[in-house]
Each structure stands twice: as C-alpha cells, then as structure tokens.
Amino acid sequence: ADMEKNGFVPSPVFLRYIARKITYYEKRAMHSKKMLTWHRNNYLRSTHGMNALLIGYGMKRDINSAFLIFEDFANFNIKPDANTFAFLMEALYVDAKDRFPYSQRLQFNPQDIEDVVGAAQIVIDAMAEAGIKGTKQFVYEHIRLLYTLDLLEDAKSVLVEAISTGKPVPKATIFSLGSRFANVGDFENARDVAGMSRAAGCGDFPRLVNLINNLEARADSS
C-alpha cells in the first residue's frame, strides 16, 4: 500500500513472490483476504495488494476465488491495472492447463472450451473498458491459454493482431506456439509463426526452425 501511495509499481515477479507467501496454505490465504477486505482496513487496500491476492489464488488453481477478488476491486473502488488483467488471464491458463491436458486434447468438451473462451473475453472486455493496454505478459498468457485449449488458429490470430498493432510479444510465445503447431503436424502454420519472429522484434529463431524441420523429417520417415 505504501509503494502505491508513493508512486512505485511492483513488478509481476515481486507480486508473485508475495502471492506465494500470503496464499501458502488455506488458513493464511483466508487471513490475507480478511485483512484486505475488512471494512476498517481501507488503509491496507491497494491495487498491488489485491493483485497479489488475485494471482495467489490463481496459482493455487482456485479460479473462482481469483475472479471474486477481481469483483472486489469495484466493491472497494479500487482501480485495476495492467497486472490485474495479466494475472486474470494467467489464472485462466493455470486452471485450463490442469483441466485440459495436451494428451487428452481430442476428448475436450466443446462447451467447456467455450466457457473458458467466454471468461477470457470477459477479461479482455473489462480491460478495454478500463482503458488499459495489454502488456507483454497479457499477450503471452492469452496465447498460451488458447493453444492449451487446442485453439491454435485462434492463438495465431491473436499473435498476428499483437504484432500488427505493435504490442510486445515475448520470444517464448513464438517458440511455444510454433512448436505446438509442429507437434500436431501442421508444419505450414509452424513456419508461419517462426517467420513472425523478426516482425515481433525477437530476431531470427533458428532453434524453432530446426525443431520444425526435425519434426517434419521424423514425420516423413515414419
């Protein structure tokens, strides 16, 4: 709270460190929530503190509590920031990674997938309404959520949109999406993604190109 009052913005890494400490086990998480939401503790409440609690629940795979904390922002007249929305998208990804394992992607229930995509759209709309631009972390979490749901074409569309509008794109995003396309045998899209690396400001990506070539050679020989 003091950091916020003095104009300092903690990094996502720092907030995750705090989040792990305050949600290490359930009793501590409940105590932390009471501290931040008790009506007499308004001097303790801050965007940064609420963000830490939000991503703490997200890392604990308690997606419902994470979104309830987000609802408390409005209840306490606290403005969300870029970290808020990146953490919400990250919480959705962490939950989806467990619910939709890659090895079972052909068995995913379409309605379950649609529900998660709908939740992601709620986050995107809320961020737009707040007038906040997506950060590099937000783009990363959004794309990996989509490819975790086996929505590779949608993930690629988000990547294309991010690059065309000048949004920052992490190099890890290029590699993860390109390799995911290659692993399912879609080498054309894999090369398209690899070819976007320079436009995304990540430079050439020979490691990804070599991976695609090796997987394609293995597929041709089998």
Secondary structure, DSSP 8 states (H G I E B T S, - for coil): -HHHHTT----HHHHHHHHHHHTSSHHHHHHHHHHHHSTT-TTT--HHHHHHHHHHHHHTT-HHHHHHHHHHHHHTT----HHHHHHHHHHHHHHHHHHS-GGGGGG--HHHHHHHHHHHHHHHHHHHHTT----HHHHHHHHHHHHHTT-HHHHHHHHHHHHHTT----HHHHHHHHHHHHHTT-HHHHHHHHHTTTTTT----HHHHHHHHHHHHHHHH-
